[in-house]
Amino acid sequence: METALASYLRSFAGSIERMSEAETAHGFGAVLHLLRGVMDRETGSPGDALSTVGLRSLAGAYIERRLHDPALTPDGIRVALKVSRTRLYKAFATNGGLAAAIRDARLNRARRRLSFRGALEKTITNIMLSCGYRDASAFSRAFKNRFGLAPRDYREAVRL
């Protein structure tokens, strides 16, 4: 059951970017209810531990949904998912940490949007803002550190 649930959560997280905000909100709410129901049935009490894989998948879905929000923080994720700070941080410990997961998701989205030929009319500033960054130099530095090119140079390279 846990493998099927983890697979579903990964699939859901991967499809969020193609959903409207309303669809995502409803889907995320449904996932939360589903997980709570599974936990209740398997453990006999709603407060018992969610698997690390399930928690990471659920947090990943939440992160994808909120990437545009510059106020997205590990503590906000903890509150939304109703888990302890220790549990949440432990779930991401082997992957570089929760803050790194947020940063990497933002940068991956920015890279996809910079690569999309149909989005060439969108400015780098618009893409940066849609990924939760508010400071152009911080965005450019982070992007270059992760992908080896500044956003403008990356866009030019994929145009060729």
C-alpha positions, -999 to +999 in steps of 0.1 A: +000+000+000+028+024+009+045+019-025+013+026-044+006+057-023+042+070-028+039+064-065+006+083-066+021+112-046+051+114-070+027+114-099+006+141-084+037+163-076+048+159-112+015+170-126+010+201-105+027+225-129+001+216-156-028+223-133-047+255-127-044+271-093-079+259-084-073+223-096-041+222-076-058+235-045-085+209-047-060+181-055-037+191-027-067+191-002-077+157-015-042+143-010-041+155+026-074+139+033-063+107+016-031+105+036-049+112+069-074+084+060-047+060+052-028+068+084-060+064+105-068+030+089-032+017+092-022+029+126-055+033+144-048+069+153-046+100+131-015+115+147+009+086+140+038+089+116+035+093+079+063+075+060+093+095+051+087+089+014+051+099+017+060+131+037+087+140+012+062+135-017+035+155+000+060+183+009+072+182-027+037+187-040+032+216-016+064+232-027+056+229-064+022+245-058+037+274-039+070+281-058+057+315-070+053+326-033+085+343-020+072+337+015+074+299+010+095+287+040+102+254+057+082+265+087+052+274+064+054+239+049+055+224+084+024+243+095+005+234+063+013+197+065+008+196+103+040+177+110+068+185+134+099+204+124+121+175+133+101+151+111+100+174+082+137+182+083+146+145+088+126+136+057+148+159+036+181+153+054+195+129+028+187+152-001+205+184+011+178+197+033+144+213+029+156+248+020+177+232-007+147+214-020+128+247-023+157+264-040+163+236-064+126+233-073+125+271-080+156+269-101+144+239-120+111+256-128+130+287-140+152+266-162+122+249-178+105+283-184+137+297-199+140+267-221+104+268-234+106+284-269+070+296-266+080+317-236+106+338-253+084+368-251+084+365-213+111+385-197+136+369-174+123+391-147+087+377-152+101+342-150+122+350-119+091+365-102+069+334-111+095+312-094+094+331-061+125+352-065+123+390-058+160+399-061+174+397-097+210+394-086+203+366-061+183+348-087+211+352-113+238+340-088+217+310-077+209+300-113+246+303-124+258+283-094+233+255-102+235+254-140+268+271-149+253+299-169+235+332-160+198+330-169+203+353-200+232+332-212+212+300-207+182+314-226+206+323-255+222+289-255+189+271-258+177+293-286+206+281-308 
